[in-house]
Amino acid sequence: MKTSEPKVPQTISIIGGRGKMGSIFTGGFREEGYEVLVSNAECTNNIELAEQGDVVVVSVPLKKTEEVIQQIGPYVRKEALLTDLASVKIKPVAAMIKYSQSEIIGGHPLFGPDAELQGQNMILCPTREEGYLSWYKKTLESLGIKITLMDPEEHDKTMAAVQCLTYISNIVFSHALAEMGYQSIPENLTAPAYLLRLSSAAKMFVQDPSLYADILSENPFAEEAMRAYREAAKKVDALMQEPEKKGLEGLLGSLRKEIDCPYLHKKLVKIIDG
């Protein structure tokens, strides 16, 4: 990774800056005192914004990210920074490398557009780093965001577990409930563990379905997550067929040791299923 003197921008261009996620960063950067230029579907002066921005942020739906990068990449100045907010990183970063000569830092906010920025996580993938990384990281941290630096491939592999496996599980869980005829269960018949599980699934269904469909189709390691889910379900099914259930108990015991989530213990998350 090449580094030079830290750079500080005067103008930030956000392609899609009037969208839900783009609006969050537009407001945040303006609060920090920067001039922010924005475009959206109705105001598509993307090339003009790409030419004007010291920092150019692509904040569009995942399925359009590479197309927009191809469109504006050649117009981003070599001394500027081109970054994005997409949920996968290998493909968008590769597109930025291909279509632009600028500095490149992939970005992925690990939160939704309705979240408060304070305390949220975001991943940055510095790829062609020429001086803006220090400013970008410090500015995001000043907005209350916790930053982690990762390689694009490492990011996508991790998100296959964090996002893809979670979404697959929620979809299968919800579909199974519907197939069993339990789309709606009275609250007085529920337990805390069920409500926690249902809450995770329900949060998906208030969002645009294309968001999750795009992540599952664009992450190159999503199929690996799906395969692991299928194999795990088969194994649990087989253990449930054993009359003594010793194998199932053994699996639960080993998983209790293997799944290490110390941050959950710190937050005192307790699930008591009566």
C-alpha positions as CSV (number, residue, x, y, z in Angstrom):
1,M,0.0,0.0,0.0
2,K,1.5,3.3,-1.1
3,T,1.1,6.3,1.3
4,S,1.9,10.0,0.9
5,E,1.1,13.2,2.7
6,P,-2.5,13.2,4.0
7,K,-5.0,14.9,1.8
8,V,-8.0,16.9,2.8
9,P,-10.9,17.6,0.3
10,Q,-12.8,20.8,-0.2
11,T,-15.6,19.3,-2.3
12,I,-17.3,15.9,-1.9
13,S,-19.5,14.6,-4.6
14,I,-22.1,11.9,-3.7
15,I,-23.6,10.0,-6.6
16,G,-27.0,9.1,-5.2
17,G,-26.7,11.6,-2.4
18,R,-30.4,12.1,-2.2
19,G,-31.1,8.4,-1.6
20,K,-31.6,6.9,1.9
21,M,-28.0,5.9,2.6
22,G,-26.5,8.7,0.5
23,S,-28.5,11.3,2.5
24,I,-27.0,10.1,5.8
25,F,-23.5,10.7,4.5
26,T,-24.5,14.0,2.8
27,G,-25.7,15.3,6.1
28,G,-22.8,14.0,8.0
29,F,-20.2,15.6,5.7
30,R,-22.0,18.9,5.6
31,E,-22.1,18.9,9.4
32,E,-18.3,18.6,9.3
33,G,-18.1,21.7,7.1
34,Y,-17.6,20.2,3.6
35,E,-19.2,21.4,0.4
36,V,-21.3,18.4,-0.7
37,L,-22.6,18.0,-4.3
38,V,-25.3,15.4,-4.8
39,S,-27.2,13.7,-7.6
40,N,-30.0,11.1,-7.8
41,A,-32.2,9.4,-10.4
42,E,-34.0,12.6,-11.2
43,C,-30.8,14.7,-11.2
44,T,-28.3,12.7,-13.1
45,N,-25.4,15.1,-13.5
46,N,-23.1,12.3,-12.4
47,I,-20.2,13.1,-14.8
48,E,-20.2,16.7,-13.8
49,L,-20.1,15.8,-10.1
50,A,-17.3,13.2,-10.8
51,E,-15.2,15.9,-12.4
52,Q,-15.8,18.4,-9.6
53,G,-15.3,16.2,-6.5
54,D,-12.1,15.9,-4.6
55,V,-13.8,12.9,-3.1
56,V,-16.4,11.0,-5.2
57,V,-18.8,8.6,-3.3
58,V,-20.9,6.2,-5.3
59,S,-24.1,5.5,-3.2
60,V,-26.5,3.7,-5.5
61,P,-28.3,0.4,-5.4
62,L,-25.9,-2.5,-5.5
63,K,-27.1,-3.8,-8.9
64,K,-26.3,-0.4,-10.4
65,T,-23.0,0.2,-8.7
66,E,-20.6,-1.2,-11.3
67,E,-22.6,0.5,-14.1
68,V,-22.3,3.9,-12.4
69,I,-18.6,3.4,-11.7
70,Q,-18.0,2.6,-15.3
71,Q,-19.9,5.8,-16.3
72,I,-18.1,8.2,-13.9
73,G,-14.8,6.5,-13.3
74,P,-12.9,8.0,-16.2
75,Y,-14.0,11.5,-15.1
76,V,-12.7,11.3,-11.5
77,R,-9.4,13.2,-11.3
78,K,-6.3,11.2,-10.8
79,E,-5.5,13.1,-7.6
80,A,-9.0,12.6,-6.2
81,L,-10.6,9.8,-4.2
82,L,-13.2,7.4,-5.6
83,T,-15.1,5.3,-3.1
84,D,-18.4,3.5,-2.7
85,L,-20.9,2.3,-0.1
86,A,-21.8,-1.1,-1.7
87,S,-22.4,-4.2,0.4
88,V,-19.9,-6.3,-1.6
89,K,-16.4,-5.2,-2.3
90,I,-14.6,-7.4,-4.8
91,K,-16.6,-6.4,-7.9
92,P,-17.0,-2.7,-7.2
93,V,-13.4,-2.3,-6.2
94,A,-12.3,-4.1,-9.4
95,A,-14.5,-1.8,-11.4
96,M,-13.0,1.3,-9.8
97,I,-9.5,0.0,-10.6
98,K,-10.5,-0.7,-14.2
99,Y,-12.3,2.6,-15.0
100,S,-10.5,5.2,-12.9
101,Q,-6.9,6.4,-12.3
102,S,-7.8,8.0,-9.0
103,E,-7.2,6.9,-5.4
104,I,-9.6,4.1,-4.5
105,I,-11.0,3.0,-1.2
106,G,-13.9,0.6,-1.1
107,G,-16.5,1.2,1.7
108,H,-19.3,-0.7,3.3
109,P,-21.5,0.8,6.1
110,L,-22.6,-2.1,8.3
111,F,-25.9,-0.4,9.1
112,G,-29.2,0.6,7.5
113,P,-30.3,4.0,6.4
114,D,-32.5,4.5,9.5
115,A,-29.7,4.0,12.0
116,E,-27.9,6.6,14.0
117,L,-24.3,6.9,13.0
118,Q,-23.0,7.0,16.5
119,G,-21.5,3.6,17.4
120,Q,-22.1,2.0,14.0
121,N,-19.5,-0.1,12.2
122,M,-18.1,0.5,8.7
123,I,-15.4,-1.3,6.7
124,L,-12.9,0.4,4.4
125,C,-10.9,-1.4,1.8
126,P,-7.9,0.8,0.8
127,T,-6.8,-0.4,-2.6
128,R,-5.0,2.4,-4.4
129,E,-4.2,4.6,-1.5
130,E,-2.5,7.9,-2.2
131,G,-3.2,10.1,0.8
132,Y,-6.9,10.3,1.5
133,L,-7.2,7.3,3.8
134,S,-6.2,9.2,7.0
135,W,-8.7,12.0,6.3
136,Y,-11.5,9.6,5.4
137,K,-11.0,7.4,8.4
138,K,-10.8,10.3,10.8
139,T,-13.8,12.1,9.3
140,L,-16.0,9.0,9.6
141,E,-14.8,8.4,13.1
142,S,-15.7,12.0,13.9
143,L,-19.3,11.1,12.9
144,G,-19.3,8.4,15.5
145,I,-18.6,5.5,13.1
146,K,-16.2,2.7,14.1
147,I,-13.8,1.9,11.2
148,T,-12.2,-1.5,10.3
149,L,-9.7,-1.9,7.4
150,M,-10.0,-5.0,5.3
151,D,-9.0,-6.6,2.0
152,P,-11.9,-6.8,-0.5
153,E,-11.8,-10.6,-0.7
154,E,-11.6,-10.9,3.1
155,H,-14.6,-8.6,3.3
156,D,-16.8,-10.6,1.0
157,K,-15.9,-13.9,2.6
158,T,-16.8,-12.4,6.0
159,M,-20.0,-10.9,4.8
160,A,-21.0,-14.3,3.3
161,A,-21.3,-15.3,7.0
162,V,-22.5,-12.0,8.5
163,Q,-25.0,-11.1,5.8
164,C,-25.6,-14.0,3.4
165,L,-25.9,-16.8,5.9
166,T,-28.2,-14.6,8.1
167,Y,-30.4,-13.7,5.2
168,I,-30.6,-17.3,4.0
169,S,-31.5,-18.5,7.4
170,N,-34.2,-15.8,7.9
171,I,-35.8,-16.5,4.5
172,V,-35.8,-20.3,5.1
173,F,-37.2,-19.8,8.7
174,S,-40.0,-17.5,7.4
175,H,-40.8,-19.7,4.5
176,A,-41.0,-22.8,6.8
177,L,-43.4,-20.9,9.1
178,A,-45.6,-20.1,6.2
179,E,-45.5,-23.7,4.9
180,M,-46.5,-24.9,8.4
181,G,-49.4,-22.5,8.5
182,Y,-48.0,-20.4,11.3
183,Q,-47.6,-17.0,9.6
184,S,-49.1,-15.3,12.7
185,I,-48.8,-16.7,16.2
186,P,-50.5,-14.9,19.1
187,E,-48.0,-13.2,21.4
188,N,-49.3,-15.1,24.4
189,L,-48.1,-18.3,22.7
190,T,-44.6,-17.1,22.0
191,A,-41.3,-17.4,23.9
192,P,-38.4,-14.9,24.0
193,A,-36.2,-17.0,21.7
194,Y,-38.9,-17.2,19.1
195,L,-39.6,-13.5,19.2
196,L,-35.9,-12.7,18.9
197,R,-35.7,-15.0,15.9
198,L,-38.8,-13.6,14.3
199,S,-37.6,-10.0,14.9
200,S,-34.5,-10.7,12.9
201,A,-36.5,-12.1,10.0
202,A,-39.2,-9.4,10.2
203,K,-36.6,-6.6,9.8
204,M,-35.8,-7.9,6.3
205,F,-39.4,-7.7,5.1
206,V,-39.8,-4.0,5.8
207,Q,-36.9,-3.3,3.4
208,D,-36.9,-3.4,-0.4
209,P,-36.6,-7.1,-1.3
210,S,-34.1,-6.3,-4.1
211,L,-31.6,-5.2,-1.4
212,Y,-31.3,-8.8,-0.1
213,A,-31.7,-10.4,-3.5
214,D,-28.8,-8.3,-4.8
215,I,-26.5,-9.1,-1.9
216,L,-27.2,-12.8,-2.2
217,S,-26.6,-12.7,-6.0
218,E,-23.5,-10.4,-6.0
219,N,-21.4,-11.8,-3.2
220,P,-19.2,-14.4,-4.8
221,F,-19.1,-16.4,-1.6
222,A,-22.9,-16.5,-1.1
223,E,-23.2,-20.0,-2.6
224,E,-20.6,-21.2,-0.1
225,A,-22.8,-20.0,2.7
226,M,-25.9,-21.6,1.1
227,R,-24.0,-24.9,0.8
228,A,-22.9,-24.8,4.4
229,Y,-26.5,-24.1,5.5
230,R,-27.8,-27.1,3.5
231,E,-25.1,-29.4,4.9
232,A,-25.7,-28.2,8.4
233,A,-29.5,-28.8,8.1
234,K,-28.9,-32.3,6.8
235,K,-26.6,-33.1,9.7
236,V,-29.1,-31.8,12.3
237,D,-31.9,-33.7,10.6
238,A,-29.9,-36.9,10.8
239,L,-29.0,-36.3,14.4
240,M,-32.7,-35.7,15.2
241,Q,-33.6,-39.2,13.8
242,E,-31.3,-40.9,16.3
243,P,-33.4,-42.4,19.1
244,E,-31.0,-41.5,22.0
245,K,-30.3,-37.9,20.8
246,K,-26.8,-38.1,22.2
247,G,-25.4,-36.9,18.9
248,L,-27.6,-33.8,18.9
249,E,-26.7,-33.1,22.5
250,G,-23.0,-33.5,21.6
251,L,-23.4,-31.0,18.7
252,L,-25.0,-28.4,20.9
253,G,-22.3,-28.8,23.5
254,S,-19.5,-28.4,20.9
255,L,-21.2,-25.4,19.3
256,R,-21.4,-23.7,22.7
257,K,-17.6,-23.9,22.9
258,E,-16.9,-23.1,19.2
259,I,-19.2,-20.1,18.7
260,D,-17.3,-17.3,20.4
261,C,-19.3,-14.0,20.8
262,P,-17.8,-12.2,23.8
263,Y,-19.4,-8.9,22.8
264,L,-22.8,-10.5,23.3
265,H,-21.8,-11.4,26.9
266,K,-20.7,-7.9,27.5
267,K,-24.1,-6.6,26.5
268,L,-25.7,-9.2,28.8
269,V,-27.8,-10.6,26.0
270,K,-29.8,-13.5,27.6
271,I,-32.3,-15.7,25.9
272,I,-34.5,-17.6,28.3
273,D,-36.9,-19.9,26.5
274,G,-39.6,-21.1,28.9
